[in-house]
C-alpha cells in the first residue's frame, strides 16, 4: 500500500510492513470495530481520514493483538486489547516463545 511505502521510506525501515486493506483479516478474527459517529468528527479534526487509509468507505479500526501459533496451528497464547494504546510487549512475546520450546 502507498501509506506503508511512505512510512517505510520516511522511517528507513528495512523490513516489510503487512497491510490488511478493509480490515478483512481483522474482521475475520473479530478484531475490527466501527468507530462511533461522534468520534469520527474528532478524528477528522485531527486530520485522520480512516476511509482514505482503509481504502474503502469504512470507519473500521483493528484492535492491537498478538497470537502465538505453534507448528500444528494451535493458538498457544493470545493478547487482545480494545484500547489502541495498549500493545503487547515484545519481551512477553519472547517469553511465550521460549516457554514453547521447553
N, C-alpha and C positions, 0 to 999 in steps of 0.2 A: 504494500500500500504506500501511497505517496507520503503520508504522515510518518510512517516508520522509516522510510528512506531519509526524510528530512531530519528526524530525530537522531538516527544513526550517524549521519554526516555531521550534524551540529555537535554531538557529544563525543565523536570519534570512536564510536562503538565498533568492536571487531567481531561481534557475534550477530547472528541472525535474530531478528525480532519477529515473533509469530503474531499473526492477526486472526481475528475472529469476526469477519465482516457480518454485520447484522446481529452479532451475538448469538449465532446459530449454535455453536458448541456450548456456550454458557447456558443457553436456554434448554438444551437437551439434558444438561446436568442440573437444571432448576436453580441456576446461579445468576440468572439475569432478572432484573426488576425494572419496572417502568417508573421513571422519575415523575412524581406527582405534579400536577399542573401548576400549583402555587410555587414550587421550586424551579420550574422551567424559566420563569421570568427572572428569578435571582441568577440562575446560571447564565442567562442571556446578558444580564447586566455585567457579568464578569467576562463576557466575550466567549463563553463556552457554547458552541453550537453542536450539540450531540448528533443531530441528524446528519450534519456535514461530516463529522468524524466517523459515524457509523456507516455512512454510505447508503442510507435509506432514510425514511421519514420517521424512524422510531426515536423515542427518548429512553432507550434501554441502557442500563449500565450493568456490567458484570460485578459480582461480589468477589473480593480477593479470596482465593482458595489455593490450597496445596493438597495434592493427593500423592501418596507413595504407593505405587502398584508393583507387586512382585512379578517375577517372570511367568507365573501361572495366571496372571491377570486378576489377582486378589488384591483388593484395597487393604493395605496394612495400616495406613494412617491417613487421616484427613483433618483438615482445619479450614473452616469457612467463617467469615465474619461479614455481617451486614454493614458494618462500619468500614467504609472505604479507607479510613486512616489506619486501620489495624491490619498489618501484613504479617504473614508467617515469618518467623525469624530464621535466617539461614542456618544458624547453629542448631536450632531444633530439628530442622530437616536432616542435617548431617548426623545428629544423634540417632534419629529414627533409622537412617540407612545403616549406621554402624550396628544397631541392635538387630537388624535383619540378618546381618552376616554371622551372628552368634549361633 
